[in-house]
Amino acid sequence: MSKRISASDAKNNFGGLLDDVAALGRVDILKHGRLVAVVLAPRMLDSALSGGSVAAQDAVWGEKHMIPPDRARAARIVRDPGKFDED
């Protein structure tokens, strides 16, 4: 699984980009609709260099990550707390 984002989004939200790469394994960066860069997680790079199956590597995510990718993405979503109760 991969994600595509614009170059300006990658620049402005670099921490989020790294979180997405860690969770998804690959993020494609587009500039003016054209692919200009691909950011790979180490596990994906190792798999690509060794010719192994990416799906097999994704099946064992728990060996290298502490929480499932879907929960990692949900955990970094920033929500407005609204108004706090003032006593």
Buried (B, 14 or more C-beta within 10 A) or exposed (E): EBBEBBBEBBEEEEEBBBBBBBBBBBBBBBEEEEEEEEBBBEBBEEBEEEEEEBEEBBEEBEEEBEEEBEEBBEEEEEEEEEEEEEE
